[in-house]
Amino acid sequence: MKPITLEWVSKAEDDWKVAQREFRARKSPSYDAACFHSQQCAEKYLKARLEEAGLAFAKSHNLVALLALVLQVEPLWATLHHRLNALTSFAVAYRYPGASATKTDARDALKDCREVRRFARRALGLPL
């Protein structure tokens, strides 16, 4: 695996850990952070797959746009469209005043992220 791909995976795993930790926190969980880091984990795994395939991509938090590029090498990932569409909004939705994530939002974000992570790790030959 390319060194840059490994860096993307490492960053994605850091986001995965933070998302889970914030969701599971007994005292003062941050559902906003769980949603944000779920989105970030998925984004970084998409970018890891693109890097490994040698496909260029722009700086973007739009997971559906990144998926469109990934489909060139992973056509079966089309089944992730709905999950990635839902996760995309978490890049900014709860980072500013005006809206806050619920426990249900965070649970759904983690569920969607888990599936994206599973697809990516399998494609990259990494253990689940």
N, C-alpha and C positions, 0 to 999 in steps of 0.2 A: 504494500500500500504506500502511496506517496506520502512524504512527510507532511505536506499541507493538508492532505485528507485527514491524517491522524490528528492534526491540530484542530480541525473543525469538529471531529468526533469528540475530542477531549473537552472542547468548549460546550458542545451539545450535552455531554454527560454532566458537566457542572450545572447547566441549566436544569437538567432532569432532576438532579439531587435537590436543588433549591426548590423547585416546584413541589416535589414530594414533601420536603421538610416543612414548607410553609402551609401546605394543606393539612398536614398531620399535627402541627403544633398544638399542644394542649392549651397553652396560654398565649393569647393574642395571635391566632393564625392570621396570615395575610392572604386572603383569597385573591386579591388583586395581583399580588406577586406570583401566586401559584399559576394564575392564568397567563401572565406575562411570560414567565419562564417556560411554561409549556409551549407557548408560541415560539419562543426563542430556540428551544430545543429542536422543535420540528424544522424551523428555518435552517438551523445549522446542519442538521442531518441532510436536508435537501441539498445544501451547498456542498457538503462533503461528497455526496454522490456525484454532483456535477463536476467537482474538482477531479475526482477519481476517473471520470469518463473523459476529462479534458474538454469539457464544454464551458464556454464563457458565460458569465451571468453578470447582470448589473447589480449594484447595491439596491436591495429591495426587501421590504418586509411582507410583500404580497406573496403568500405561499402558493396561491393558485397560479400565478405567473411563473414561479419557480418550478412548479409541478409541470407546466406545459413544456419546459425545457427538459426536465427529467424523463418525460414520457418518450423522448427519442431513444433512450437506452433501457428504460423500464416501463414498457407499455402497460403492464399489469397494475402499475401504481395508479392507474385511472380510478380505481376503486377508492382511493384516498381523497378524491376531489371534495366530497362533502365535509370530511373531517378537516381538511386544510382550509376550506372556505370558512368554516366556523372558527378555527384558530387564528386566522389572519387578523380579525378585528381586535384580538387581545394584544397586538403589538402597541396599540395606543389607547384603546377604549377606556381602560381603568387607570391610566397613568396620570390623569389630571382630574381636578375637581369636576363634579357633575354626575359621576356615575361610579358605582362600586360593585365589585363582583360578589356574588353570593356563594355559599358553599356548593350549591348545585352547579353554578357556572364553573367553579374550580374543579369539581369532580368530573364534569363533562370535558373540560380542557385536558385534564390529566388522562382521561380515557382515550381521547383523540390522539394526544401526543404519544401515548404508549403504543398505539397501533402504527403510527408513522415511524416511531423508533424501531419497532419490530421489523418493519419492511426494510428500513435502511440498514440496520445491523445485519440482517440476513444477506442483503445484496452486497454488503462490504465484507462478508465472510467473518463477521464478528459474533461472538457468543451472545445469545439472548439473555 
